[in-house]
Amino acid sequence: MRVIRAVATLHAGRAAAVRQGVRSVSLGACRAAVETPSLRWTGSQLESRRLFSRSSYLRNANMTAAEIALKQAKELAASNMTPEAAAARMTPEEAKRLARVRNIGIAAHIDSGKTTVTERILFYTGRVKAIHEVRGRDGVGAKMDSMELERERGITIQSAATFADWKKKEKGVEETYHINLIDTPGHIDFTIEVERAMRVLDGAVMVLCAVSGVQSQTITVDRQMKRYNVPRISFVNKMDRMGANPWKAVEQINTKLKIPAAAIQVPIGSEKELEGVVDLIDMKCIRNDGQRGVNLKISKEIPAEIKELCEQKRQELIEKLADVDDEIAEIFLEEQTPTPEQIKAAIRRATIACKFTPVLMGSAIADKGVQPMLDAVCDYLPNPNDTDNIALDRSKGEQPVKLVPYNSLPFVGLAFKLEENPYGQLTYMRVYQGSLKKGAYLYNSRGNKKVRIPRIVRMHSNEMEDVNEIGAGEICAVFGVDCASGDTFTDGGLPYSLSSMYVPDAVMSLSIKPKRSSDADAFSKAMNRFMREDPTFRLHVDEESEETIISGMGELHLEIYVERLRREYKVECETGQPRVSYRETITQKAEFDYLLKRQSGGPGDYARVVGWIEPNPNGGEDNHFESRVVGGTIPDKYISACQKGFQEACIKGPLLGHKVIGSSMVITDGATHVTDSSDYAFNLAAQMAFSKAFTAAGGQVLEPLMKTTISAPAEFQGNILMLMNKRGTIVDTEVGADEFTMVADCSLNAMFGFSTHLRAATQGKGEFSMEFSHYAPAPPHLQKELVQKYQKELEAKRTK
């Protein structure tokens, strides 16, 4: 009876558990187990059984709660929440927080004043107490240039993140906007820093020089913004310089960048007489006053000499908006004047849709026009909820899913930058959905590896501020996470991954080795760190020369890493002549009939392949393989071996050992042997046939041509023309009042050490940037020299 009462109690507990939604074993099954004659329990066994049952049910309850949570997460993911549904669930506090967040980047051509603009933003928002200039006399340097090399050279090498709060008056009420800001480099050599910043930002400020307007790197930055659909406002900087012409910059944004743009400000005064700007939307004057321009003097009185110009530019703004916004178009067609509120709303809609960019003006170095630009960031650039951030659902064949920046949703974040520091690896992360708490566990979607987040920080250049939680739509950095740049992190409930950033190919290589063999460990450690941090920095060991080869985006890029090796790791290195990445190709059709017949001791090798090689009929740089074998003279299993042999032959061309591009191999016939034919034999036969026919097919060397843009004072035009005539073909020349810009296609081989020659020819005032353009046939004399050199290297290795 005691046993039966105990079982009844057990069943009662189970029934209670069932009422609470906990899974249980059926009552009949328990009763059957108790009534089995072979089962007899003593009092102590029964008590232990009770305790075991309770603990097992508690475990079952926990498991079930986890399963329920997982099921809910899956249902949530399956429902693919729309922004409208998320907005309906969003609390007013959460909606207000999101509406006041801006993730922006500062991007521009070299020396347009990005870091100076950022320094003013930090000063006016109260993040720094004093302004320090790039290459300043006080020896401190700008806050965002934290690396010693950056301060010495006066350039930005690594993108730097910070955050600030900007207080803006709206309808008489002071609202605080939280701005996450990334200052990016301008040199093409460090383009990956801009690339990964654009991948995670919601908006950008494109800075232009008032004298030079749109320059070469401005076009590259524009291409990166368009690649990731990043809305931008434009800020024409250096309005205090001689020859400043903001209208030229506005026109070039329209014509060169092919994006509708119109000024929303007109400068008061010009060059050294610059006083402030006129806001064309509210038609009011804004002047900076006080030490460092901290105070704004606002008045409705527009100077008489520019009143007509302001009316004209305001009309141009409305006309340009009418082309890109339906509401303004209707007002314009009805011949009515839109209100300032309607103009602001239209600018915001068109800017977020990437159909328009408002242009502001000022001079950061003269402390003018920066605060109105900050107001424009808040007014016209999107908050995290305004942009479409798309993830790929791996469980549904990578179907696109929109992420919603809502704290209570499952977490999704992207690691977009890695950095080593004394505390370990620092991983910069953009939180797209959900919130991240200190001590939380995340899953890396690449390998589904579980990681714990021990520490979360907000970055302020090279300084850190610890936080316990980061909300959706924010940018932060975390410690203790072993991952690669571009990895997606989730809370384990969503099978999502985010597309990574575009990584351009390396254009220049350099052989490198430490001077002292004792530095090998430090050298290896540094190389591993640099490759993890910078996807455009690559390292490999050449199989033939057994040299360590580093590759990067240009001469400056590799020079900086060699210098960092010396400073940060105390490793002195020897560098060799940079290796150019040549390519090989064919120019005409050539037939082959190659027989591989070798006998050695045991089974031999036998394969015969017949066909031709020719330039790829589809054009482009891809290599193409085709089989037209009929009658089974070569079985299908050997055809794939032939294709693999052709692909391997293309990796290392016959002329220089560089990649072969734009070629096609067609196999029409062949022969096999009963015992001696194999995959290996046909693979080798295809390689040998390709090499033998390569010369007859007009094999030639292709060299990389670089689009080179040179800017210098007009007085040095003749010197630069002489320099460029030896190195390439001049494509375009634009002569301004004081400066001229030249664009040329130059052989990369001829550009080594060009920076030294340019400095000498322009008294250090000239600058240039290079980016890969295309491959073109090398001159015959250079091709002959390169082939002879390669043959000598091979011969030297054979005789070793």
C-alpha positions in Angstrom: 0.0 0.0 0.0 2.9 2.3 0.8 4.4 1.8 -2.6 1.0 2.4 -4.3 0.6 5.7 -2.3 4.1 6.7 -3.2 3.4 6.1 -6.9 0.1 7.9 -6.6 2.0 10.9 -5.2 4.5 10.6 -8.0 1.6 10.6 -10.5 0.1 13.7 -8.8 3.4 15.5 -9.1 3.5 14.5 -12.8 0.0 15.7 -13.4 1.0 19.1 -11.8 4.0 19.2 -14.1 1.8 18.5 -17.1 -0.5 21.4 -16.1 2.6 23.6 -16.1 3.5 22.6 -19.6 6.2 20.0 -18.7 6.5 16.8 -20.7 5.7 13.6 -18.7 5.6 9.9 -19.1 2.0 8.4 -19.3 0.3 7.3 -16.1 -0.5 3.9 -17.6 3.2 3.3 -18.3 4.1 4.1 -14.6 1.4 1.9 -13.2 2.5 -1.0 -15.4 6.0 -0.5 -14.2 4.9 -0.6 -10.5 2.7 -3.6 -10.9 5.4 -5.7 -12.5 6.1 -8.6 -10.1 9.8 -8.5 -10.5 10.0 -4.8 -9.3 10.2 -4.4 -5.6 11.3 -1.2 -3.8 12.5 -0.8 -0.2 11.8 2.5 1.7 15.3 3.9 1.1 15.2 2.9 -2.6 11.8 4.6 -2.9 13.1 7.8 -1.3 16.1 7.9 -3.6 13.8 7.2 -6.5 11.6 10.2 -5.5 14.7 12.4 -5.3 15.9 11.1 -8.7 12.5 11.6 -10.2 12.3 15.2 -8.9 15.8 16.1 -10.3 15.1 14.4 -13.6 11.8 16.3 -14.0 13.6 19.5 -13.1 16.1 18.7 -15.9 13.2 17.9 -18.2 11.6 21.2 -17.3 14.8 23.1 -18.1 15.2 21.2 -21.4 11.7 21.9 -22.3 12.0 25.6 -21.5 15.1 25.7 -23.8 13.2 23.9 -26.5 10.3 26.3 -26.2 12.6 29.3 -26.4 14.3 27.7 -29.5 10.9 27.0 -31.1 9.8 30.6 -30.5 13.0 31.9 -32.0 12.5 29.6 -35.0 8.9 30.8 -35.4 10.1 34.4 -35.1 12.7 33.8 -37.8 10.3 32.0 -40.0 7.8 34.8 -39.7 10.5 37.1 -41.2 9.3 40.1 -39.1 8.6 43.2 -41.2 9.8 46.6 -39.9 6.2 47.5 -39.5 5.6 44.6 -37.1 8.7 45.3 -35.2 7.8 49.0 -34.9 4.4 48.0 -33.6 6.1 46.0 -30.8 8.7 48.5 -30.1 8.4 50.5 -26.9 8.4 54.3 -27.1 11.7 54.5 -25.2 13.3 52.0 -27.7 11.9 53.9 -30.7 13.2 57.2 -29.4 16.7 55.7 -28.6 17.0 54.3 -32.2 15.8 57.6 -33.7 18.7 59.4 -32.0 21.5 57.0 -33.1 23.7 57.8 -36.1 26.5 55.5 -37.3 28.6 57.6 -39.7 32.0 57.6 -41.3 34.2 60.5 -42.5 35.6 59.6 -46.0 37.5 61.6 -48.6 40.5 62.0 -50.9 44.0 62.4 -49.3 44.5 65.7 -47.4 40.9 66.8 -47.7 40.7 67.4 -44.0 38.9 64.3 -42.7 40.9 64.0 -39.5 40.7 67.8 -38.9 36.9 67.6 -39.3 36.7 64.7 -36.9 38.8 66.6 -34.3 36.3 69.5 -34.5 33.4 67.2 -34.1 34.9 65.7 -31.0 35.7 69.2 -29.6 32.2 70.6 -30.2 30.5 67.5 -28.8 32.7 67.7 -25.7 34.6 64.5 -26.2 38.0 66.3 -26.2 38.8 69.4 -24.2 41.4 70.8 -26.6 42.0 70.7 -30.4 45.2 69.3 -31.7 46.1 69.5 -35.3 47.4 66.9 -37.7 51.2 67.4 -37.7 50.7 70.1 -35.1 53.5 72.1 -33.6 52.6 71.0 -30.1 53.7 67.5 -30.9 50.4 65.9 -29.6 48.7 65.3 -32.9 45.0 64.8 -33.7 43.1 62.5 -31.3 42.1 60.0 -34.1 45.7 59.6 -35.3 46.7 57.5 -32.3 49.5 55.5 -34.1 53.0 57.1 -33.8 53.5 56.6 -37.6 50.3 58.5 -38.3 51.4 61.5 -36.3 54.8 61.5 -37.9 53.6 61.3 -41.5 50.4 63.3 -41.0 48.3 60.6 -42.6 45.6 58.2 -41.4 46.7 54.6 -41.7 44.1 52.8 -39.7 40.4 53.7 -39.4 39.6 54.9 -35.9 36.3 54.7 -34.1 34.8 57.0 -31.5 31.5 58.1 -30.2 30.0 61.4 -29.1 26.7 63.0 -28.1 25.5 66.1 -30.0 22.8 68.3 -28.4 20.6 69.7 -31.1 17.6 72.1 -30.7 14.4 70.8 -32.3 11.2 73.0 -32.0 12.7 74.7 -29.0 13.6 71.4 -27.2 17.2 70.2 -26.8 17.5 66.6 -28.1 20.7 64.5 -27.6 21.9 62.4 -30.6 24.3 59.6 -30.1 26.9 59.5 -32.9 29.2 56.5 -33.6 31.9 57.9 -35.8 34.7 56.2 -37.9 37.5 58.3 -39.3 38.9 56.6 -42.4 42.2 56.9 -44.4 42.4 58.7 -47.7 45.2 56.8 -49.4 44.3 54.1 -51.9 46.9 51.9 -50.2 44.6 51.6 -47.1 41.4 51.3 -49.0 40.3 48.2 -47.0 39.9 50.4 -44.0 37.3 52.5 -45.9 35.8 49.3 -47.3 35.0 47.7 -44.0 33.9 51.0 -42.5 31.3 51.4 -45.3 30.2 47.8 -44.8 28.8 48.6 -41.3 27.9 52.3 -41.4 24.4 53.7 -42.0 25.6 57.0 -43.4 28.7 59.0 -44.3 30.1 62.5 -44.6 32.0 62.9 -47.8 34.6 65.6 -47.4 35.8 67.5 -50.5 38.5 70.1 -50.9 37.0 73.5 -52.0 40.0 74.1 -54.3 40.4 70.6 -55.9 36.8 69.4 -55.8 36.3 65.8 -56.8 39.6 64.0 -56.9 40.8 60.4 -57.7 40.2 58.9 -54.3 36.9 60.8 -54.0 35.7 58.6 -56.9 37.0 55.5 -55.2 35.2 56.4 -52.0 32.0 57.2 -54.0 32.2 53.7 -55.5 32.5 52.1 -52.1 29.5 54.1 -50.8 27.5 52.9 -53.8 28.6 49.3 -53.3 27.1 49.2 -49.8 24.2 51.7 -50.5 25.5 54.2 -47.9 23.7 57.6 -48.0 26.0 60.6 -47.7 26.0 64.3 -47.1 28.9 66.3 -48.7 31.0 68.8 -46.8 33.1 71.2 -48.9 36.1 71.8 -46.6 39.0 74.3 -46.8 36.7 77.2 -47.8 39.3 79.6 -46.4 42.0 78.5 -49.0 42.9 80.7 -51.9 41.0 79.7 -55.0 38.2 78.0 -53.1 35.2 77.4 -55.4 32.4 75.3 -53.8 30.2 75.5 -56.9 32.9 73.7 -58.9 32.7 70.9 -56.3 28.9 70.8 -56.5 29.0 70.5 -60.2 31.6 67.8 -60.1 29.5 65.7 -57.7 26.7 65.9 -60.2 28.9 65.2 -63.3 31.8 63.0 -62.1 30.1 61.0 -59.3 26.7 60.9 -61.2 24.7 61.6 -58.0 22.2 64.6 -57.9 23.6 67.2 -55.5 22.7 70.8 -54.5 24.1 73.2 -52.0 22.0 73.9 -48.9 24.3 76.6 -47.8 26.0 79.7 -49.4 29.3 81.0 -47.9 29.5 84.4 -46.4 32.7 85.8 -47.7 35.5 83.7 -49.3 39.0 82.6 -48.7 40.5 84.5 -45.7 37.4 86.6 -45.5 35.1 83.6 -44.8 32.7 84.5 -41.9 30.1 81.8 -42.0 27.3 80.4 -44.1 23.8 81.1 -45.1 21.3 78.3 -44.5 19.2 78.2 -47.7 16.4 76.2 -46.1 15.5 78.6 -43.3 17.3 81.6 -45.1 19.3 82.6 -42.0 23.0 83.5 -41.5 25.1 81.2 -39.2 28.4 82.7 -38.0 30.9 81.1 -35.6 31.9 83.3 -32.7 34.1 83.0 -29.6 37.3 81.0 -29.0 37.5 78.1 -31.4 34.1 79.1 -32.9 32.1 77.4 -30.0 29.3 79.9 -30.2 26.9 80.3 -33.1 25.5 83.7 -34.0 22.3 83.2 -36.0 20.5 86.1 -37.7 17.8 86.5 -40.4 19.7 89.4 -42.1 21.4 88.1 -45.2 24.2 90.4 -46.5 23.0 92.4 -49.5 25.9 91.3 -51.8 24.9 87.6 -51.6 21.1 87.9 -51.2 20.4 87.4 -54.9 22.9 84.4 -55.0 21.1 82.8 -52.1 17.7 83.2 -53.8 19.1 81.6 -56.9 20.8 78.7 -55.1 17.6 78.0 -53.1 15.6 77.8 -56.3 18.2 75.4 -57.7 17.9 73.3 -54.5 14.1 73.0 -54.9 14.4 72.2 -58.7 17.0 69.5 -57.9 14.8 68.0 -55.2 11.8 68.1 -57.6 13.7 65.7 -59.8 14.2 63.1 -57.0 11.2 63.6 -54.7 7.6 63.2 -55.7 6.1 65.5 -53.0 8.4 68.4 -54.0 7.7 67.7 -57.6 4.0 68.2 -57.1 4.5 71.4 -55.2 6.9 72.6 -57.9 4.5 71.8 -60.7 1.7 73.7 -58.9 4.1 76.6 -58.8 4.0 76.8 -55.0 7.0 77.3 -52.7 7.6 74.4 -50.3 8.0 75.2 -46.6 11.3 74.7 -44.8 9.8 71.5 -43.1 8.8 70.1 -46.5 12.3 70.8 -47.9 14.0 69.1 -44.9 11.7 66.1 -45.1 12.4 65.8 -48.9 16.2 66.1 -48.4 16.0 63.3 -45.8 13.9 61.0 -47.9 16.1 61.5 -51.0 19.4 61.2 -49.1 18.3 58.0 -47.3 17.2 56.6 -50.7 20.7 57.4 -52.1 19.1 59.6 -54.8 20.6 62.9 -53.6 23.3 64.4 -51.5 23.0 67.8 -49.8 26.2 69.9 -49.9 27.4 71.9 -46.9 30.4 74.3 -46.7 32.9 75.4 -44.1 36.5 75.2 -43.0 37.4 72.9 -40.2 40.9 74.4 -39.7 39.3 77.8 -39.3 36.5 76.4 -37.0 33.7 77.4 -39.3 30.6 75.5 -40.5 31.2 72.3 -38.5 28.2 72.6 -36.1 25.7 73.1 -39.0 27.2 70.0 -40.6 26.6 68.0 -37.3 23.0 69.2 -37.4 22.7 68.0 -41.0 24.0 64.6 -39.9 21.1 64.4 -37.4 18.6 65.8 -39.9 19.4 63.9 -43.1 21.4 60.8 -42.4 19.5 57.6 -41.5 19.2 56.0 -38.1 19.7 52.2 -37.9 16.0 51.6 -38.5 15.9 53.6 -41.7 18.4 51.3 -43.6 17.9 47.8 -45.0 20.4 45.5 -43.4 20.0 42.1 -45.0 21.1 38.7 -43.6 21.1 35.4 -45.4 19.1 32.5 -43.9 21.3 29.4 -44.4 18.4 27.1 -43.5 16.4 28.4 -46.6 19.2 28.3 -49.2 20.6 31.7 -48.2 17.3 33.5 -48.7 17.6 37.2 -47.8 16.1 38.3 -44.5 15.8 41.8 -43.3 17.3 42.5 -39.8 15.4 44.7 -37.4 17.3 46.8 -34.9 15.1 45.8 -32.0 16.7 44.9 -28.6 14.3 42.1 -27.7 14.9 40.1 -31.0 17.6 37.4 -31.2 21.1 38.8 -31.6 22.9 39.2 -34.9 26.2 41.0 -35.2 29.2 41.3 -37.6 32.9 41.4 -36.7 34.2 43.9 -39.2 37.7 44.7 -37.9 40.4 43.0 -35.7 43.1 44.7 -33.8 45.8 43.4 -31.5 46.6 45.3 -28.3 48.2 44.5 -24.9 45.0 42.9 -23.6 44.6 40.5 -26.5 42.6 40.6 -29.7 40.1 43.5 -30.0 37.2 42.7 -32.3 35.1 45.6 -33.6 31.5 44.6 -33.9 28.3 46.1 -35.4 25.1 45.0 -33.6 22.4 44.7 -36.2 19.7 43.0 -34.2 19.2 42.2 -30.5 21.4 43.4 -27.7 24.8 42.2 -26.4 25.5 41.8 -22.7 28.7 41.3 -20.9 29.2 37.6 -20.2 26.8 36.5 -22.9 27.4 33.5 -25.1 27.4 33.9 -28.9 27.8 31.5 -31.8 30.2 32.1 -34.7 28.1 31.2 -37.8 31.2 30.2 -39.8 32.0 27.2 -37.6 29.1 27.3 -35.2 31.6 27.7 -32.4 30.3 29.0 -29.1 32.2 31.9 -27.5 31.8 34.0 -24.4 32.0 37.8 -24.4 34.0 38.6 -21.2 34.3 42.4 -21.9 32.5 45.0 -24.0 34.0 48.4 -24.7 33.2 51.6 -26.6 36.2 52.9 -28.5 37.5 56.5 -28.4 40.4 56.3 -30.8 42.9 54.2 -28.8 41.1 54.6 -25.5 38.4 52.3 -24.2 35.3 52.7 -22.0 33.8 49.6 -20.5 30.1 49.0 -20.8 27.8 46.2 -19.7 25.4 46.2 -22.6 25.2 47.4 -26.2 21.8 47.9 -27.9 20.7 47.2 -31.5 22.1 49.5 -34.1 25.3 50.3 -32.1 29.0 49.8 -32.8 31.3 48.4 -30.1 34.4 46.3 -29.5 34.8 43.1 -27.6 37.7 41.2 -26.1 38.4 37.5 -25.9 36.7 36.4 -29.2 38.8 34.4 -31.6 37.4 35.0 -35.0 38.2 36.4 -38.5 37.3 39.7 -40.0 33.8 39.4 -41.6 32.5 36.6 -39.3 28.8 36.7 -38.3 27.7 36.1 -34.7 24.3 35.1 -33.5 22.8 33.9 -30.2 22.5 30.4 -31.6 18.8 30.6 -32.4 19.0 32.0 -35.9 20.8 30.3 -38.9 21.8 33.7 -40.3 25.0 34.9 -41.9 25.9 38.4 -43.2 27.7 39.0 -46.4 31.3 40.0 -45.9 33.1 43.1 -47.4 34.7 43.4 -50.8 38.5 42.8 -50.7 40.5 44.1 -53.7 43.4 42.1 -55.1 46.9 43.0 -54.1 48.8 45.0 -56.8 52.4 45.0 -55.5 54.7 42.4 -53.9 58.0 42.6 -52.1 60.5 39.9 -51.0 61.3 40.2 -47.3 63.4 38.5 -44.7 64.6 39.3 -41.2 68.3 40.4 -41.0 68.9 38.2 -37.9 67.8 34.6 -37.8 67.0 35.0 -34.1 64.1 37.4 -35.1 62.3 34.6 -37.0 59.7 34.0 -34.2 58.9 37.7 -33.8 58.7 38.1 -37.6 56.3 35.2 -37.9 54.1 36.5 -35.1 54.0 40.0 -36.7 53.1 38.6 -40.1 50.2 36.5 -38.6 48.9 39.6 -36.8 49.1 41.8 -39.9 47.3 39.3 -42.0 44.5 38.9 -39.5 44.0 42.6 -39.2 44.3 43.5 -42.9 42.7 41.3 -45.5 44.6 43.1 -48.3 48.0 42.3 -46.7 49.1 38.8 -47.9 52.1 36.6 -47.4 53.3 33.5 -49.2 56.5 31.6 -49.7 57.5 31.3 -53.3 58.0 27.6 -54.2 60.7 28.3 -56.6 62.8 31.0 -55.0 61.8 30.0 -51.5 61.5 33.7 -50.7 58.9 35.1 -48.3 56.8 37.4 -50.4 54.4 40.0 -49.0 51.8 41.6 -51.2 49.7 44.7 -50.7 47.9 47.6 -52.2 51.0 49.7 -53.1 54.4 51.0 -52.2 53.3 53.0 -49.1 51.2 50.1 -47.8 54.1 47.7 -47.7 56.5 50.4 -46.5 54.3 51.1 -43.5 54.2 47.4 -42.5 58.0 47.1 -42.8 58.3 50.2 -40.6 55.8 48.7 -38.1 57.9 45.5 -37.9 60.9 47.6 -36.9 59.1 49.7 -34.3 56.6 47.4 -32.8 58.5 44.1 -32.9 62.1 45.4 -33.1 62.7 43.3 -36.3 65.0 44.8 -38.9 64.2 43.4 -42.3 65.8 43.2 -45.7 63.5 43.9 -48.6 64.0 43.0 -52.3 62.8 44.4 -55.6 59.0 44.2 -55.5 57.6 41.4 -57.7 55.0 42.5 -60.1 52.0 40.2 -60.6 52.3 39.6 -64.4 49.8 37.4 -66.3 50.2 35.3 -69.4 47.8 34.7 -72.3 47.6 33.5 -75.9 46.6 35.4 -79.0 45.7 32.8 -81.6 44.6 29.2 -82.1 47.2 26.4 -82.0 46.6 22.7 -82.4 48.2 19.9 -80.4 48.6 16.2 -80.6 50.5 15.1 -77.6 51.4 11.5 -76.6 52.7 10.8 -73.1 54.4 7.4 -73.1 56.7 6.4 -70.2 57.7 3.0 -68.9 59.6 2.4 -65.7 59.8 -1.0 -64.0 56.1 -1.5 -63.2 53.0 0.0 -64.8 53.9 3.0 -67.0 52.1 6.2 -68.0 50.2 6.4 -71.3 47.9 9.2 -72.5 47.3 10.8 -75.8 45.3 14.1 -76.2 44.4 15.9 -79.4 42.8 19.3 -79.8 43.6 23.0 -79.7 44.1 26.0 -77.5 42.8 29.4 -78.4 41.9 32.7 -76.7 38.7 32.4 -74.7 35.8 33.0 -77.2 33.7 34.5 -74.5 36.3 37.1 -73.7 37.3 38.2 -70.2 40.0 36.8 -68.0 38.4 33.4 -67.2 39.9 30.2 -68.6 37.6 27.8 -70.4 37.8 24.0 -70.9 35.7 22.0 -73.3 35.5 18.4 -74.4 34.4 17.4 -77.9 35.5 13.8 -77.7 33.2 11.4 -79.6 33.2 7.7 -79.7 34.6 7.3 -76.2 38.3 7.5 -77.4 38.9 9.2 -74.0 36.6 7.9 -71.2 34.7 10.4 -69.2 36.7 9.7 -66.1 39.8 10.9 -67.8 38.2 14.0 -69.3 37.9 15.5 -65.8 41.6 14.7 -65.3 42.4 16.6 -68.5 40.4 19.6 -67.2 42.2 19.5 -63.9 45.6 19.3 -65.8 44.6 22.4 -67.9 43.6 24.3 -64.8 46.9 23.4 -63.1 48.9 24.5 -66.2 47.1 27.9 -66.1 48.2 28.5 -62.5 51.9 28.5 -63.6 52.3 29.7 -67.2 55.2 28.5 -69.4 56.8 31.9 -70.0 57.2 33.4 -66.5 55.5 31.0 -64.2 52.6 33.5 -63.6 48.9 32.9 -64.0 47.5 32.3 -67.5 44.2 34.2 -68.2 41.8 34.4 -71.1 42.6 31.0 -72.7 40.5 28.0 -73.8 41.4 24.4 -74.3 39.3 22.1 -76.5 40.0 18.3 -76.6 38.7 16.4 -79.6 40.4 13.1 -79.6 42.9 10.9 -77.8 43.9 7.3 -77.0 44.2 5.2 -73.9 46.1 2.0 -72.9 44.5 -0.9 -71.1 46.9 -0.9 -68.1 49.1 2.2 -68.3 46.4 5.0 -68.6 45.4 6.8 -65.4 44.0 10.1 -64.1 47.6 11.1 -63.4 48.7 10.3 -67.0 46.0 12.3 -68.6 46.4 15.2 -66.1 50.1 15.4 -67.0 49.4 15.0 -70.8 47.0 17.9 -70.7 49.6 20.1 -68.9 52.4 19.1 -71.3 50.2 19.6 -74.4 49.2 23.1 -73.2 52.9 24.1 -72.5 54.1 22.8 -75.9 51.3 24.6 -77.8 51.6 27.8 -75.8 54.4 29.3 -78.0 52.6 28.4 -81.3 49.5 30.1 -79.9 51.3 33.4 -79.7 51.9 33.3 -75.9 52.6 36.8 -74.5 53.2 38.4 -71.1 50.6 40.9 -69.8 51.6 43.6 -67.3 49.3 45.4 -64.9 48.5 48.9 -65.8 47.7 51.3 -63.0 45.4 54.2 -63.2 47.7 56.9 -61.8 46.3 60.3 -60.7 48.8 63.0 -60.0 48.0 66.4 -58.4 50.5 69.2 -58.1 50.8 73.0 -58.3 50.4 74.2 -62.0 54.0 75.5 -62.1 55.3 71.9 -62.1 53.2 70.7 -65.0 56.2 70.5 -67.4 58.3 68.4 -65.0 55.5 65.9 -64.4 54.8 65.6 -68.1 58.5 64.6 -68.6 58.2 62.0 -65.8 55.0 60.5 -67.2 56.0 60.3 -70.8 58.6 57.6 -69.8 56.2 55.6 -67.7 52.8 55.4 -69.4 50.0 57.0 -71.5 48.4 60.2 -70.4 44.6 59.8 -70.4 43.3 63.2 -69.1 44.7 66.5 -67.8 42.7 69.1 -65.9 44.3 72.4 -65.2 42.8 74.6 -62.4 43.7 78.1 -61.2 46.6 76.9 -59.0 46.7 73.1 -59.3 46.5 70.6 -62.1 45.5 67.0 -62.1 46.8 64.4 -64.6 45.4 60.9 -65.1 47.6 58.3 -66.8 47.7 54.5 -67.4 51.2 53.5 -66.2 53.0 50.2 -66.1 53.4 49.1 -62.5 56.9 48.0 -63.3 57.8 51.6 -64.2 56.2 53.1 -61.0 58.6 51.7 -58.4 60.3 54.5 -56.6 58.0 57.0 -58.4 57.1 58.8 -55.2 60.8 59.8 -54.7 61.0 61.2 -58.3 57.7 63.0 -57.9 58.8 64.7 -54.7 62.1 65.8 -56.4 60.2 67.1 -59.4 57.6 69.1 -57.4 59.7 70.2 -54.4 57.6 67.8 -52.2 54.3 69.5 -53.2 53.0 66.8 -55.6 51.0 63.7 -54.6 49.8 60.7 -56.5 47.6 57.7 -56.1 47.5 54.4 -58.0 44.8 51.8 -58.4 44.8 48.7 -60.6 43.2 49.4 -64.0 43.7 46.4 -66.3 46.2 44.1 -67.8 47.8 44.9 -71.2 50.5 43.3 -73.4 54.0 44.1 -72.1 56.4 45.8 -74.6 58.4 43.2 -76.7 61.7 44.2 -75.3 60.5 43.9 -71.7 58.8 40.5 -72.4 62.1 39.2 -73.9 64.0 40.4 -70.8 61.5 38.8 -68.4 61.5 35.5 -70.2 65.3 35.3 -70.3 65.5 36.2 -66.6 63.0 33.4 -65.8 64.9 30.8 -67.8 68.2 31.7 -66.1 66.5 31.3 -62.7 65.2 27.9 -63.7 68.6 26.9 -65.0 70.3 28.0 -61.8 67.9 25.9 -59.8 68.6 22.8 -61.9 72.3 23.1 -61.4 72.1 23.4 -57.6 
